[in-house]
Structure formats: C-alpha cells, structure tokens
C-alpha cells in the first residue's frame, strides 16, 4: 500500500500550507496489461498534485518524477496530469 503526503491547501506563491496522508492500493492502472501486483502501487491524482510532489511523497526525491511519467505514458506533465487519474507508482 502506498502512503503519500498530499497537499490539500495552497498558499498563493509560497506553496502548500496543508498536507494530509493519502493511501492508495496496489494494482493496475486503467487500461493496462495486468502485471505482478507487487511491481507498483497506484495513486489517485488530487487537486494541485504535481509529479514532483508525488515522487517526493513516494520516493523521498522529487527528481524521480520521470519514473512515474514513464510508467504512465505521460509526455507533458502539465497537460497530461488530471484530477482523478490513477497513476502507477513503480516500486523498483
């Protein structure tokens, strides 16, 4: 199970002012070929999420956001990331 820290309140220019823990269940992203359930976790995108924030919460390092983008076929993180999307978060 993935435990992520999610920003739920944004301050204008200074970033997030309120964080909460959000858990996701391991499994498959919509429309994907089944794989071993242990190879990734899933995460549902919330308002204000960025791949950098999701990578920071998942791996402790926002610079690993490209791993998430690649696993989900995201070419443009700004345009392709939508609230409610379920992302695969690779474990390895």
FILUM-563022 format. One line per 5 residues: their letters; for each residue x, y, z of N, C-alpha, C. Coordinates in steps of 0.02 Angstrom, whole numbers. Atoms other than C-alpha are relative to their C-alpha. Example, Ala and Ser with C-alpha at 12.3 -4.5 7.8 and 13.67 -1.06 7.14 Angstrom:
BEGIN
AS = 45:-59:0:615:-225:390:45:60:0 ~ -42:-59:-3:684:-53:357:-39:55:37
# end
This chain:
BEGIN
XXXXX = 42:-59:0:0:0:0:45:62:0 ~ -36:-63:6:63:173:-46:-28:49:50 ~ 21:-54:-43:58:307:86:34:63:-27 ~ -27:-61:30:80:479:9:-23:60:40 ~ 19:-63:-31:77:654:77:-26:44:-56
XXXXX = 33:-37:53:-43:761:-23:-15:70:25 ~ 16:-69:-16:-60:949:-24:-74:11:-9 ~ 72:-12:5:-240:998:13:-17:74:7 ~ 12:-72:-6:-220:1186:36:59:38:-27 ~ -55:-36:32:-117:1302:-72:1:73:23
XXXXX = -11:-71:-11:-46:1471:-25:22:29:-66 ~ -13:-32:65:-31:1591:-172:69:-16:-28 ~ -66:8:31:155:1600:-208:47:-44:41 ~ -47:35:-43:230:1505:-63:-9:-75:2 ~ 7:73:2:168:1329:-99:-56:-25:44
XXXXX = 52:34:-37:69:1209:7:1:20:74 ~ 4:-16:-71:6:1256:179:-34:-55:41 ~ 35:54:-35:-95:1099:222:14:-66:-36 ~ -16:66:28:-41:918:196:-41:-53:35 ~ 32:57:-31:-129:754:226:29:-64:-29
XXXXX = -21:64:25:-85:572:209:-55:-30:-41 ~ 48:32:44:-170:479:69:28:-68:-18 ~ -24:67:17:-158:293:39:-32:-23:-65 ~ 25:30:62:-177:202:-124:10:-75:4 ~ -6:72:-1:-199:19:-158:43:-21:-59
XXXXX = -40:25:55:-77:-81:-262:-46:-30:-52 ~ 40:30:53:-142:-142:-429:19:26:-67 ~ -13:-18:69:-159:-93:-610:-34:66:-17 ~ 29:-61:26:-189:73:-694:-51:-19:-54 ~ 53:12:48:-343:84:-805:28:-13:-70
XXXXX = -18:15:68:-320:3:-975:69:-32:-8 ~ -66:29:5:-152:-75:-935:-3:-76:1 ~ -6:72:-2:-99:-254:-963:17:-22:71 ~ -13:23:-69:-102:-350:-798:74:-18:9 ~ -68:16:-19:69:-364:-713:-3:-22:73
XXXXX = -3:20:-70:126:-427:-546:-20:59:44 ~ 27:-54:-43:32:-326:-414:55:31:43 ~ -52:-27:-43:192:-304:-315:49:45:-36 ~ -48:-40:37:283:-209:-454:-15:75:3 ~ 17:-71:-7:192:-44:-423:-57:10:49
XXXXX = 58:-22:-39:71:49:-313:-40:46:-46 ~ 39:-48:38:-67:161:-376:-12:62:42 ~ 13:-63:-34:-103:341:-334:-52:39:-40 ~ 50:-40:33:-257:445:-375:18:74:6 ~ -20:-70:3:-214:622:-429:-53:44:33
XXXXX = 44:-47:-34:-289:757:-318:14:71:-25 ~ -7:-70:19:-312:944:-349:68:27:24 ~ -64:-30:-18:-143:1032:-351:59:-46:-2 ~ -56:46:3:-37:875:-368:44:14:-60 ~ -48:-1:55:120:879:-473:39:-66:3
XXXXX = -40:61:-1:229:733:-524:59:7:49 ~ -54:-12:-48:369:812:-421:-24:-16:71 ~ 27:12:-67:259:810:-264:-14:-74:11 ~ 17:71:-6:200:632:-297:65:-41:8 ~ -65:35:-5:381:573:-323:32:12:68
XXXXX = -27:-16:-66:435:663:-164:-34:-42:54 ~ 38:39:-50:297:577:-64:13:-75:-7 ~ -8:71:12:327:408:-145:71:-25:10 ~ -69:22:-1:516:401:-156:45:42:46 ~ -41:-45:-40:576:544:-46:45:44:-42
XXXXX = -42:-38:46:651:627:-200:-42:21:-60 ~ 41:-26:54:551:738:-318:31:-7:-69 ~ -34:6:64:684:722:-453:-15:-66:-35 ~ 17:65:30:622:544:-483:-69:1:-33 ~ 67:-6:31:458:611:-558:-2:-33:-69
XXXXX = -1:29:67:513:548:-729:-15:-75:0 ~ 17:71:-5:497:367:-669:-76:-9:-2 ~ 73:3:-1:312:399:-637:-27:19:-68 ~ 22:-22:67:291:492:-802:8:-57:-50 ~ -14:54:47:371:349:-899:-46:-59:10
XXXXX = 43:58:-15:269:214:-811:-72:12:-21 ~ 70:-16:17:108:305:-857:-8:32:-68 ~ 4:-28:67:149:367:-1032:-15:74:-1 ~ 12:-72:-4:146:548:-978:56:37:-35 ~ -49:-37:38:234:657:-1105:4:73:23
XXXXX = 3:-70:-22:179:828:-1041:-34:1:69 ~ 29:4:-68:156:828:-850:-51:54:15 ~ 47:-53:-13:63:993:-852:-67:-15:-33 ~ 61:13:37:-63:945:-985:-30:-69:14 ~ 24:69:-5:-75:757:-956:-21:-22:70
XXXXX = 17:19:-68:-99:754:-766:-67:32:19 ~ 67:-25:-14:-283:768:-720:-25:-29:67 ~ 30:23:-63:-377:757:-554:-41:-63:-14 ~ 37:63:7:-446:581:-533:38:-53:-39 ~ -41:49:34:-314:498:-643:30:-47:52
XXXXX = -33:48:-43:-246:339:-566:68:-16:-31 ~ -67:10:25:-58:330:-586:32:-62:29 ~ -41:55:-25:57:181:-571:64:32:29 ~ -61:-23:-33:199:214:-449:47:-60:3 ~ -46:58:-1:342:93:-490:35:-7:67
XX = -34:13:-64:417:11:-337:75:-8:-8 ~ -72:12:7:586:-33:-409:34:52:-41
# end
